[in-house]
Amino acid sequence: MFGTVSWIALLGAGLVLELASRLGAVRTPNLAQTGAFVATRVVGRVALLLFWVFVGVHLFTRYTLPGH
């Protein structure tokens, strides 16, 4: 239960930050600019890939296996 609430809170905070950055309320880069900056080098591309695998496996395991 705590894990689910944490994921939802993290997603909500990310959406609020993304909206604030796109509307100009805060001076932070939005998700597209951050992803483009990280993906300019091979190390960044590998890190992004590993991050997506980590998140995908965790969410897949948590919400699709019957015992979890």
Secondary structure, DSSP 4 states (H G I P E B T S, - for coil): -HHHHHHHHHHHHHHHHHHHHHHTSS-S--HHHHHHHHTTSHHHHHHHHHHHHHHHHHHHHHHHSTT-
